[in-house]
Amino acid sequence: MGAKNKEMNSKAKTERRQRIRYLIRIKLNGTASKPRLSVFRSNNEIYVQLVDDSNGHTLASASSSDKDIKLQKGNRSEKSKLVGQAIARKASDLGLKEVVFDRGGYLYHGRVKALADGAREGGLKF
């Protein structure tokens, strides 16, 4: 019975995050001049994309599984900050200064906050 409750809690948690994610996406919309900075967090990695929703294109992406970040020492939060700095570099190469931050249904805490701080340090405004 314990395993079944754990499975139900995991399913309920995923469904709750999905509902939050959809509510956030109704309010946020990325354009070519101000794209959406979309975050996905797995147990071990963190992924981020700059998305132009009006055309349905991904402009740039970065993740903690990229070679240059994976080789760095540090915990997951420190690597998340590096991912934020990497996406900020890619955005500045594209001539972008402002983005809309989409936390993807995750709490603005821990690795998601570290990623946002790294992106801000890199020069992005949101």
N, CA, C and O of each residue as an XYZ file, in Angstrom:
504
protein
N       0.817     -1.192      0.000
C       0.000      0.000      0.000
C       0.862      1.258      0.000
O       0.443      2.284     -0.536
N       2.055      1.203      0.588
C       2.937      2.366      0.639
C       3.398      2.792     -0.744
O       3.474      3.986     -1.035
N       3.713      1.804     -1.616
C       4.183      2.123     -2.965
C       3.073      2.772     -3.783
O       3.330      3.663     -4.592
N       1.839      2.322     -3.569
C       0.727      2.889     -4.318
C       0.490      4.346     -3.919
O       0.234      5.190     -4.777
N       0.573      4.643     -2.619
C       0.409      6.026     -2.163
C       1.500      6.911     -2.726
O       1.248      8.055     -3.106
N       2.719      6.380     -2.781
C       3.835      7.154     -3.319
C       3.591      7.461     -4.797
O       3.855      8.570     -5.262
N       3.081      6.462     -5.533
C       2.788      6.662     -6.954
C       1.683      7.693     -7.137
O       1.756      8.523     -8.043
N       0.676      7.652     -6.301
C      -0.424      8.605     -6.382
C       0.064     10.017     -6.080
O      -0.331     10.971     -6.749
N       0.930     10.150     -5.064
C       1.453     11.461     -4.717
C       2.282     12.023     -5.859
O       2.195     13.212     -6.164
N       3.086     11.174     -6.493
C       3.916     11.610     -7.610
C       3.042     12.055     -8.778
O       3.321     13.064     -9.425
N       1.992     11.300     -9.040
C       1.088     11.643    -10.135
C       0.352     12.951     -9.832
O       0.209     13.805    -10.707
N      -0.107     13.100     -8.608
C      -0.814     14.310     -8.211
C       0.117     15.525     -8.287
O      -0.302     16.610     -8.691
N       1.362     15.340     -7.903
C       2.338     16.429     -7.934
C       2.600     16.870     -9.372
O       2.692     18.064     -9.657
N       2.720     15.890    -10.280
C       2.941     16.191    -11.696
C       1.741     16.916    -12.294
O       1.902     17.882    -13.039
N       0.542     16.448    -11.968
C      -0.664     17.081    -12.489
C      -0.817     18.503    -11.954
O      -1.255     19.394    -12.681
N      -0.460     18.720    -10.694
C      -0.533     20.055    -10.098
C       0.428     21.004    -10.812
O       0.066     22.136    -11.133
N       1.664     20.535    -11.062
C       2.642     21.363    -11.760
C       2.164     21.678    -13.172
O       2.367     22.790    -13.660
N       1.535     20.715    -13.830
C       1.007     20.931    -15.189
C      -0.070     22.016    -15.180
O      -0.081     22.879    -16.057
N      -0.983     21.981    -14.192
C      -2.034     22.997    -14.098
C      -1.428     24.380    -13.877
O      -1.836     25.351    -14.515
N      -0.447     24.468    -12.967
C       0.228     25.741    -12.701
C       0.912     26.223    -13.974
O       0.840     27.403    -14.316
N       1.578     25.303    -14.677
C       2.296     25.631    -15.908
C       1.356     26.216    -16.957
O       1.685     27.207    -17.609
N       0.181     25.596    -17.117
C      -0.783     26.091    -18.098
C      -1.296     27.486    -17.715
O      -1.472     28.338    -18.585
N      -1.533     27.719    -16.434
C      -2.000     29.028    -15.986
C      -0.934     30.100    -16.230
O      -1.260     31.225    -16.607
N       0.328     29.753    -16.017
C       1.421     30.692    -16.283
C       1.493     31.002    -17.777
O       1.677     32.154    -18.171
N       1.346     29.961    -18.611
C       1.472     30.130    -20.071
C       0.350     30.988    -20.650
O       0.537     31.622    -21.689
N      -0.825     31.019    -19.991
C      -1.905     31.880    -20.450
C      -1.493     33.344    -20.308
O      -1.823     34.175    -21.153
N      -0.765     33.652    -19.222
C      -0.384     35.034    -18.929
C       0.862     35.476    -19.688
O       0.989     36.652    -20.028
N       1.781     34.552    -19.957
C       3.056     34.899    -20.587
C       3.030     34.579    -22.068
O       2.450     33.581    -22.495
N       3.673     35.449    -22.851
C       3.787     35.209    -24.278
C       5.093     35.823    -24.766
O       5.359     36.996    -24.504
N       5.898     35.057    -25.464
C       7.170     35.556    -25.962
C       7.051     36.054    -27.385
O       6.307     35.493    -28.190
N       7.791     37.118    -27.697
C       7.837     37.637    -29.055
C       9.276     37.580    -29.534
O      10.164     37.165    -28.789
N       9.516     37.995    -30.772
C      10.872     37.963    -31.314
C      11.767     38.959    -30.588
O      12.953     38.692    -30.395
N      11.219     40.106    -30.182
C      12.029     41.114    -29.500
C      12.139     40.864    -27.999
O      13.101     41.296    -27.364
N      11.150     40.161    -27.428
C      11.159     39.850    -25.997
C      10.693     38.400    -25.817
O       9.531     38.152    -25.495
N      11.619     37.435    -26.029
C      11.227     36.023    -25.997
C      10.959     35.520    -24.581
O      11.304     36.165    -23.591
N      10.341     34.360    -24.522
C      10.041     33.702    -23.253
C      11.230     32.836    -22.868
O      11.699     32.033    -23.674
N      11.720     32.993    -21.646
C      12.810     32.187    -21.109
C      12.171     31.023    -20.361
O      11.764     31.169    -19.209
N      12.086     29.877    -21.014
C      11.373     28.723    -20.495
C      12.330     27.776    -19.781
O      13.388     27.440    -20.312
N      11.952     27.341    -18.562
C      12.806     26.496    -17.725
C      12.189     25.108    -17.593
O      10.988     24.975    -17.360
N      13.016     24.077    -17.744
C      12.624     22.709    -17.406
C      13.675     22.140    -16.478
O      14.873     22.210    -16.753
N      13.213     21.578    -15.381
C      14.117     21.044    -14.366
C      13.842     19.559    -14.182
O      12.725     19.168    -13.844
N      14.858     18.732    -14.403
C      14.733     17.316    -14.080
C      15.459     17.084    -12.761
O      15.940     18.034    -12.145
N      15.543     15.843    -12.327
C      16.215     15.574    -11.053
C      17.692     15.945    -11.099
O      18.236     16.441    -10.112
N      18.341     15.711    -12.226
C      19.791     15.932    -12.298
C      20.195     17.109    -13.172
O      21.253     17.697    -12.946
N      19.402     17.465    -14.143
C      19.784     18.498    -15.112
C      18.775     19.646    -15.078
O      17.693     19.528    -14.504
N      19.160     20.761    -15.710
C      18.251     21.884    -15.888
C      18.429     22.393    -17.315
O      19.552     22.517    -17.805
N      17.320     22.684    -17.971
C      17.321     23.097    -19.376
C      16.593     24.427    -19.483
O      15.627     24.673    -18.761
N      17.058     25.287    -20.386
C      16.419     26.582    -20.582
C      16.404     26.901    -22.074
O      17.348     26.583    -22.797
N      15.313     27.537    -22.528
C      15.171     27.910    -23.936
C      14.659     29.334    -24.042
O      13.900     29.801    -23.193
N      15.079     30.009    -25.082
C      14.485     31.294    -25.459
C      13.507     31.000    -26.582
O      13.906     30.548    -27.655
N      12.220     31.258    -26.339
C      11.174     30.859    -27.274
C      10.426     32.087    -27.794
O       9.999     32.947    -27.024
N      10.280     32.147    -29.119
C       9.446     33.156    -29.773
C       8.097     32.495    -30.043
O       7.958     31.731    -30.998
N       7.102     32.789    -29.201
C       5.796     32.130    -29.322
C       5.003     32.606    -30.526
O       4.168     31.863    -31.042
N       5.243     33.822    -30.984
C       4.472     34.318    -32.125
C       4.805     33.536    -33.399
O       3.932     33.335    -34.242
N       6.057     33.094    -33.548
C       6.443     32.294    -34.718
C       6.605     30.816    -34.384
O       6.727     29.989    -35.288
N       6.607     30.473    -33.095
C       6.762     29.081    -32.690
C       8.176     28.556    -32.868
O       8.371     27.386    -33.197
N       9.177     29.430    -32.650
C      10.568     29.039    -32.837
C      11.345     29.136    -31.532
O      11.090     30.009    -30.703
N      12.299     28.219    -31.365
C      13.260     28.314    -30.274
C      14.455     29.084    -30.801
O      15.078     28.673    -31.780
N      14.781     30.201    -30.158
C      15.871     31.057    -30.619
C      17.225     30.573    -30.115
O      18.211     30.614    -30.851
N      17.284     30.112    -28.860
C      18.535     29.625    -28.274
C      18.193     28.704    -27.117
O      17.096     28.765    -26.561
N      19.142     27.851    -26.763
C      18.929     26.963    -25.626
C      20.253     26.699    -24.923
O      21.326     26.859    -25.506
N      20.159     26.295    -23.670
C      21.335     25.921    -22.888
C      20.880     24.908    -21.850
O      19.712     24.886    -21.460
N      21.806     24.073    -21.406
C      21.466     23.103    -20.372
C      22.708     22.741    -19.570
O      23.839     23.025    -19.966
N      22.460     22.111    -18.441
C      23.568     21.688    -17.595
C      24.270     20.463    -18.173
O      25.320     20.061    -17.672
N      23.709     19.870    -19.214
C      24.361     18.734    -19.858
C      25.263     19.158    -21.019
O      25.882     18.308    -21.659
N      25.344     20.479    -21.300
C      26.292     20.977    -22.299
C      27.711     20.680    -21.832
O      27.988     20.680    -20.633
N      28.611     20.427    -22.784
C      29.969     19.991    -22.447
C      30.699     20.953    -21.518
O      31.280     20.530    -20.519
N      30.674     22.253    -21.844
C      31.439     23.215    -21.055
C      30.913     23.348    -19.623
O      31.689     23.628    -18.710
N      29.623     23.155    -19.417
C      29.037     23.258    -18.074
C      29.194     21.949    -17.316
O      29.428     21.949    -16.108
N      29.064     20.843    -18.023
C      29.169     19.531    -17.379
C      30.566     19.309    -16.786
O      30.712     18.628    -15.771
N      31.586     19.884    -17.421
C      32.954     19.707    -16.946
C      33.269     20.541    -15.709
O      34.260     20.279    -15.027
N      32.439     21.545    -15.409
C      32.669     22.408    -14.248
C      32.407     21.652    -12.949
O      31.566     20.754    -12.894
N      33.133     22.028    -11.919
C      32.907     21.468    -10.587
C      31.777     22.247     -9.926
O      31.540     23.408    -10.257
N      31.090     21.612     -9.003
C      30.051     22.304     -8.259
C      28.780     21.484     -8.156
O      28.617     20.460     -8.818
N      27.881     21.964     -7.305
C      26.611     21.260     -7.138
C      25.615     21.705     -8.206
O      25.947     22.505     -9.080
N      24.408     21.186     -8.130
C      23.409     21.457     -9.173
C      23.005     22.933     -9.214
O      22.750     23.474    -10.290
N      22.946     23.585     -8.052
C      22.584     25.008     -8.032
C      23.656     25.852     -8.700
O      23.339     26.785     -9.438
N      24.917     25.538     -8.452
C      26.008     26.285     -9.077
C      26.013     26.081    -10.586
O      26.281     27.014    -11.342
N      25.717     24.861    -11.023
C      25.646     24.599    -12.464
C      24.440     25.311    -13.082
O      24.502     25.742    -14.234
N      23.350     25.437    -12.331
C      22.181     26.165    -12.825
C      22.526     27.621    -13.066
O      22.062     28.223    -14.034
N      23.341     28.188    -12.183
C      23.768     29.578    -12.361
C      24.604     29.709    -13.632
O      24.477     30.695    -14.358
N      25.459     28.717    -13.903
C      26.260     28.721    -15.127
C      25.367     28.625    -16.365
O      25.646     29.253    -17.385
N      24.298     27.841    -16.274
C      23.350     27.718    -17.393
C      22.687     29.071    -17.651
O      22.510     29.462    -18.805
N      22.321     29.786    -16.588
C      21.740     31.119    -16.736
C      22.699     32.082    -17.411
O      22.292     32.874    -18.261
N      23.970     32.018    -17.038
C      24.966     32.880    -17.668
C      25.162     32.505    -19.131
O      25.354     33.377    -19.979
N      25.114     31.203    -19.430
C      25.279     30.739    -20.819
C      24.132     31.229    -21.702
O      24.364     31.674    -22.826
N      22.902     31.149    -21.202
C      21.768     31.591    -22.016
C      21.801     33.112    -22.184
O      21.366     33.633    -23.212
N      22.312     33.818    -21.186
C      22.436     35.277    -21.302
C      23.454     35.640    -22.387
O      23.247     36.590    -23.141
N      24.550     34.885    -22.464
C      25.552     35.113    -23.518
C      24.942     34.877    -24.888
O      25.134     35.674    -25.806
N      24.202     33.775    -25.026
C      23.586     33.450    -26.313
C      22.549     34.508    -26.699
O      22.419     34.856    -27.873
N      21.819     35.013    -25.714
C      20.822     36.051    -25.984
C      21.492     37.341    -26.428
O      21.013     38.001    -27.350
N      22.597     37.709    -25.784
C      23.280     38.941    -26.174
C      23.896     38.800    -27.566
O      23.985     39.785    -28.299
N      24.326     37.582    -27.942
C      24.807     37.348    -29.305
C      23.691     37.567    -30.330
O      23.945     37.998    -31.455
N      22.457     37.267    -29.929
C      21.302     37.482    -30.806
C      20.786     38.918    -30.733
O      19.870     39.290    -31.466
N      21.375     39.721    -29.850
C      20.958     41.112    -29.706
C      19.749     41.294    -28.808
O      19.039     42.293    -28.924
N      19.501     40.347    -27.915
C      18.353     40.416    -27.008
C      18.800     40.874    -25.627
O      19.807     40.396    -25.104
N      18.060     41.790    -25.044
C      18.361     42.297    -23.700
C      17.271     41.930    -22.704
O      17.554     41.715    -21.525
N      16.011     41.855    -23.174
C      14.883     41.598    -22.280
C      14.196     40.290    -22.637
O      14.077     39.934    -23.809
N      13.747     39.579    -21.606
C      13.007     38.335    -21.778
C      11.846     38.307    -20.788
O      11.779     39.111    -19.858
N      10.938     37.366    -21.010
C       9.855     37.087    -20.075
C      10.200     35.763    -19.418
O      10.400     34.765    -20.111
N      10.274     35.735    -18.087
C      10.706     34.530    -17.368
C       9.540     33.592    -17.132
O       8.546     33.976    -16.515
N       9.655     32.360    -17.618
C       8.641     31.321    -17.444
C       9.252     30.228    -16.585
O      10.076     29.448    -17.062
N       8.854     30.166    -15.324
C       9.447     29.209    -14.389
C       8.925     27.789    -14.581
O       9.379     26.866    -13.905
N       7.988     27.608    -15.485
C       7.529     26.280    -15.853
C       6.774     25.531    -14.776
O       6.767     24.300    -14.777
N       6.137     26.239    -13.856
C       5.372     25.582    -12.801
C       6.196     25.224    -11.588
O       5.655     24.714    -10.607
N       7.487     25.475    -11.629
C       8.347     25.209    -10.481
C       8.348     26.418     -9.560
O       8.118     27.543    -10.002
N       8.606     26.185     -8.284
C       8.719     27.293     -7.349
C       9.960     28.107     -7.682
O      10.977     27.555     -8.104
N       9.878     29.413     -7.494
C      11.037     30.289     -7.724
C      11.938     30.165     -6.502
O      11.928     31.011     -5.607
N      12.714     29.089     -6.493
C      13.514     28.737     -5.328
C      14.588     27.767     -5.781
O      14.367     27.008     -6.725
N      15.717     27.771     -5.149
C      16.757     26.784     -5.429
C      17.366     26.936     -6.801
O      17.887     27.997     -7.145
N      17.301     25.863     -7.597
C      17.953     25.855     -8.910
C      17.317     26.827     -9.891
O      18.016     27.416    -10.715
N      15.992     27.007     -9.814
C      15.310     27.940    -10.720
C      15.746     29.376    -10.400
O      15.978     30.173    -11.309
N      15.855     29.698     -9.121
C      16.301     31.034     -8.705
C      17.764     31.244     -9.092
O      18.138     32.330     -9.536
N      18.596     30.209     -8.926
C      20.010     30.309     -9.294
C      20.156     30.567    -10.794
O      20.995     31.367    -11.209
N      19.343     29.892    -11.604
C      19.369     30.109    -13.052
C      18.986     31.549    -13.384
O      19.635     32.190    -14.210
N      17.939     32.056    -12.744
C      17.491     33.431    -12.993
C      18.563     34.433    -12.574
O      18.801     35.418    -13.273
N      19.211     34.186    -11.434
C      20.277     35.081    -10.969
C      21.445     35.084    -11.942
O      22.020     36.137    -12.219
N      21.802     33.911    -12.463
C      22.880     33.815    -13.441
C      22.551     34.555    -14.730
O      23.413     35.204    -15.322
N      21.290     34.452    -15.161
C      20.865     35.157    -16.379
C      20.901     36.668    -16.162
O      21.289     37.417    -17.058
N      20.499     37.111    -14.980
C      20.546     38.551    -14.677
C      21.989     39.050    -14.641
O      22.292     40.132    -15.144
N      22.876     38.251    -14.042
C      24.293     38.621    -14.015
C      24.872     38.710    -15.415
O      25.762     39.516    -15.686
N      24.351     37.867    -16.301
C      24.811     37.879    -17.691
C      24.279     39.047    -18.502
O      24.714     39.258    -19.634
N      23.339     39.815    -17.942
C      22.859     41.005    -18.637
C      21.415     40.960    -19.088
O      20.938     41.927    -19.682
N      20.692     39.870    -18.828
C      19.288     39.818    -19.223
C      18.422     40.547    -18.216
O      18.710     40.544    -17.019
N      17.348     41.179    -18.708
C      16.398     41.867    -17.847
C      15.054     41.186    -17.982
O      14.575     40.930    -19.086
N      14.444     40.892    -16.820
C      13.079     40.361    -16.791
C      12.417     40.682    -15.478
O      11.261     40.317    -15.263
